[in-house]
Amino acid sequence: MNKKINILHLEDDPFDSELIESEMRTGGIDFDYTQVDTKVSFIDAIKNEKFDLILADYKLPTFNGSEALKLAQEICPDIPFIIISGTLGDDIAVEMVKNGATDYVLKQRLLRLVPVIERAILESEEKLKRKNAENLIRQSLRDKEILLKEIHHRVKNNLQIISSIIKLQASYSTDPHTKDICKDLQTRVMAMALIHQKLYQTESLSKIDFKDYLQKLVFQLVNVYRLSEQQIFVNLNLENLELDVDTAVPCGMLISEIVSNSLKHAFPNGNNGEISIKVDKQESYYMLNVKDNGIGLPNDKDLTSAHSLGMQLIKSLTAQLAGTLNIKTNHGTEYNIKFFDSAYQKRM
C-alpha cells in the first residue's frame, strides 16, 4: 500500500492506542492518525473530516463499537470499519460483520492488523472504482434517454409538419381521388407521429401504453375524416397493454389502415354505424379484432388477394408482426389478426 491514509481511531485507552499505532507503523503503513474517545467527538470527526479507515474499540465507558458502527453506516457508509477489541466474542464479531463492519482484530493478535487494514483499503478502493464506473454508466444512460426523447420529439414534430403539408396540398386539389389519397397519407403519417409522441412523453423509451395510444389514434382518425361521434360510434375494448416500439409501430399502423377503410367505405350516404376494436393478450401472442357493421363487401371479392395499396399495407404489416390474417364479410367486415411481439419473434 503506497498511498498515505487518514485513520480515525475510537479508543479510550492511551496505552492501547499507542500500541496499535506502533503496530501499523512497524507494518509499513503510512498514515495520519486521529484518536477520539467519546460519542460526541466521534460524530464530530466523521461529519467534518474525510477518513479512509475507521478503527474502533468495541467497549468504552459511555459508548461502544456497535453504536459507532451504526453511526458510521448512516454518515459515511463507504469507509471501511474495523473492530479492535480484547473482549470480543465470536458471536458478537460475526454479528458486527453482518451489520456492516469490514473485519475485526483481537488486541491479543495484533499481527493480523496490518494485513486486515491493507485488504480493507484495497477492497474500499475497488468498491469506489465500481461505484464511480456505475455512476458514469447511469449518467451516460440518462444522457442517452434525454437524447432519445429529444429525437422522438423532433421526429414527431417533423411528421406533423409532413401531415400538415399533405393536408394543405389536399385543400388545393379539386380532384376527389387526389383528396382521398392525401387523407390516406395523412392518417398513415399521423399513426407514426403519435407513437413518437407517446415515447417522449413517457418514462420508458422501449414500451408505450397501447390503450392510451389507440384512444388518441381513433379520435384523430375520426377527426381527419370529419365524422361525428354520433354518426360513427367507435367501441374500444382494450386491456391495459404495454407494447414494445417494434411491435407498437406496425400494430398501430395496421389498426389505422383498417379503421380508415371502415370510416371511408363501410357507411355510405351518411349511414350511422359502429366500429369495434379489441386487443387481447394470450400467453405468447395477441389477438386483434377490428370489425364494423357497415355494408360489407360483395361475396365474390377475395380481400386477401386484393391489390389495393391499403390491403397490401395490411398484409405487409401483419407479416411484419409474424401474424396471420383472417377476414370475414358477414354483416359488415371483420378482421381477425393473431400476432406476436418483437421479443417473441426473435425467439421463433
N, C-alpha and C positions, 0 to 999 in steps of 0.2 A: 504494500500500500504506500504509494508515493506522496499523495497529497496530504496537506495538513488538515486535520478535522477539528471541529469545535464540539466539545463534550460537556454536557450538563450532568452533574453527579448529585443525586439526592442521598445524603449521608449525614448522620448526626455525630458520628464518632471520628474525631480528627485523626486518631491512630489508623483506623481502617481506611480513611480517605488517603492518607499518605502512603499506606501500603499498596493500595490499588493504583495510585498514580505512579509509584515507583515500578510496579509490575508492568505497566503499559510502556513506560519509557525504556525499561530494560528490553522489552519485546520489540523495540524499534518503531513504535507508533509516534508520529509527530502530531501534537495536538495542543489546542488551547483548552483551558480547564476552568469550569465554574462550579463551585460547590454550594449547595443550598441545603437547609436542614428543617424547613417548615413548609407547610402547605402554601402560605401566602407568598413566600419567596420563590417557591417552585412555580406557581401560577404566573407570577410577575416575570420570571425568567423565560418561560416558554411563550408568553404573549409578546414579549418585547425584544427577544433576540433569536437569531436563527442558529439552530444547533444541528449537527449531523448525527448525533447519538445521545441517547439518554441512558444513564446508568442509575439504578435505584435500589437502595436497601429495601427489604420487604417490611421490616418492623422498625418504626420510630415511635417516640413517646406520644405524639399527638397526631400522627399521620402514618399511612402505610403504603406499601407498593401497589396494592390493588386500587386504592383511591387515586394514586398518582397515574397509574396506567389508564384508568377511566378518563381522567382529565386530559392526558396526552392524546388519547384517541379522539376526544372532542375537539381539541385545539390544534394539534399538529399530528394527524394520523399517519403521515408518511415517514416520520422519524423513527428509526429503529429504537426499541426499548428493551433493555437487558436488565433482569433482576439479579442483584448480587446480594446474597444473604448467607448467614451462618445457621439460620433456624428454619430453613425452608424444606418442608417435607415434599415427597414425590407427588402426592395428590394435589397439593397447593400449586406446585410448579407446573404440573400438567394443566390445571385449571387456568393459570395465568397465561400460558401459551395459547390455550383455546380462546381466551379473551383478547388476544392481540399482542402479547409480549413476543418479542423476536426469539429470545432464548433466556436461559438462566445459568448462573455460575455460583457454586458454593464457595464461601470465603476460605474454606479449608482446601480448596482445589483451584487456586488462582492461576495455576499453569494453563488452565483452559481459557483464561480470559482473553488473551491476545488473539488466538485462533477464532474464538467466538466473535470478537469485535471485527476482525478482518472479514469474516464471512458475512456478518450483518451489514457492514458498509458496502461490500460488493453486491449483495442482494438488493440493497437500497438503491444503489446506482443503476442496476439493471431495471429495477421496477420503475425508476424515474425515467429512464430511456424509453421503456414501453409506454408509460403514461404520456410522455411528450409525443411519441410517434402516433399514439391513438388520438391525441388532441389534434395533431396535424391532419390525420385522416378524417376526423369528424369535421374539422374546419373546411377541408377540401370538399367533402360531401355537401356541406351547407352551401359552399360557393357554387358547386355544380347544380344543386337544387335551385338556387336563385337564378342561375344562368338558364336552366331548362324552363323555369317558369316564365322568364323573360322571352325566351324563344317561342314558347307556346302562345304567349300574349301577342307577340308580333305576327306569328303565323295566323292567329285568329283575326287580327286587325287587317292583315293583307287579304285574307279570304273574304272578309266582309266588304272590303273595297272592291274586290272582283265581283262579288254578288251585287253590289250597288251599280257597278258599271254595266253588268248584264241587264239589270232592271231598267237602267237609263236607256240602254240600247233598244230594249223591247218597246219602250214608250215612243220611240221614233219610228217604229215599224207599223205599217198598216196591214201587213200580211198576217192573218190569224195563225198560220202554221209556224211562222217565224216567232211569233209571240209565245206559242206553246213550247217551242224548243228552248227559248230563253227562260221560261218558267222552270222547265225541267233542269236546265243547267243551274239555275239559282238554288233550287232545292238540294241538289247534289253538293254544291259548294257549301251551302248552309249546314248540312249534316256534318261535314268535316270541320267546319269552323266551330260548331258547338262542342265537339269533342275537345278541341284545343282550349276553348273557354273553360270547360269543366276541369281540365288538367291544371291550368294555372290558378284556379280558384280553390283547389283542394290541397290538403297536406300531402297526400300520396301523389307521386308522379308516375306511378305504374298502373293504378286502378282508378276507375271512376264509378260513381253512384249511377248505375244504369237506369234505375227507375226515374230518378230526377231528370236525367238526360232525355229519356223518351217523352216525359211530360212536356218539357220545353220544346223538343223537336216537333211533336204533334201540334202544339199550339202555333208554332211558326209555319208549319205546312198549311194549316187551315187559313192562316193569315195570308200566305202567298197566293193561295187560290181564291181568296176573298169569299170564303164560305162562312156563314154564321153558324154558331154552335147549335142554334135551333134547327137549322136545316140539316146538318150532318152531325150526329152525335158520335163522338169517339169514346169508346169504353176501354179503359186501360186496366187490365187485370195482371198486376205485376208483383212479384216478390221483391224484397229488398235485396237487390243483386249488386255485387261489385265485380265488374269485368276488367280484365287487363286491357291495355291500349290496343294490342294487336288483335284482340277479339272484338272490342267495342267499336272500332272504326268500321270494319266491314259489316258488322251486325247492324249498326246504326244506319249505314247507307242502304243496306238491304231493306230494312223496315221503311226507310224514307221512300225508296223506289216503289214498294208495294202499296203503301198508303197513298202516295201521289197518284198511282194508277187508279186506285179506287175513287179518289176525290175528283179525278178528271173524267172518268168514264162510267162509273157504276150508277150514277144518279143523274141522268139527263133530264132536261126540261124542269129543273128546279125541284126534283123529287126529294122528299125527305128520306133519310136513311141512317144506318148505323154501321160503324166500323169498329171491330173489337180487336184488341191486341193482347196477347197473353204470352208470357215467357215463364216457363217452369224449369227449375234446376233439378235434374235427376242425379244419380250417384256420379256418373262420369260424363254426362252430356247435358245439353239444354234442349228443350222443345219450344220452338217458336210457332205460334198460331196467329195468323192475321186473316180475318175474314170480313166480308161486307154482305149486306142483304140487298144489294143492288140488282141490276137487270141480268147480271151474269154474262156468259158468252155462249155463242152457238155451240151445240153439242158436237159439231163436226170439226171444231177448231182445237187442235192439239197445242196447248200453251207451251209445253216443254220443248217443242221443236220450233216455236215461233222465232222469227229472225229480227224482231224489232229491237231497237237499242235497249229499251227498258228491260225486256226479257233476257237479252244477252247479259246485261249487268246483273240481274237477279241470279242467273245461273252461275256467272263468274264469281260473284260474292259468296254464294253458297259453297262453291268449290273451295274458295279461299278459307272457309271455316271448316273444311273437311266434312261438309254436311250433305244431307240428302233432301231432295225437294219433291213434294207431292202436292198437286193442285187439283182441287175439286171445284166444279162449277154448278152444283145443285143449289138453287135458291140463293144465288149470289156467287161470289168467288171466294175460295178458301185456300190459303197457303199453309202447309204444314212443313216445317223445316227442322230437322234434327241436326244439331251442330255441336262441335267440341271447342273448348277454349284452346288458346295457343299453347299453353303448358302441356295439355294432354296430347295435342297434335305432335309435339316434339318427341313424346314417348312412343307414339304409334309406329 
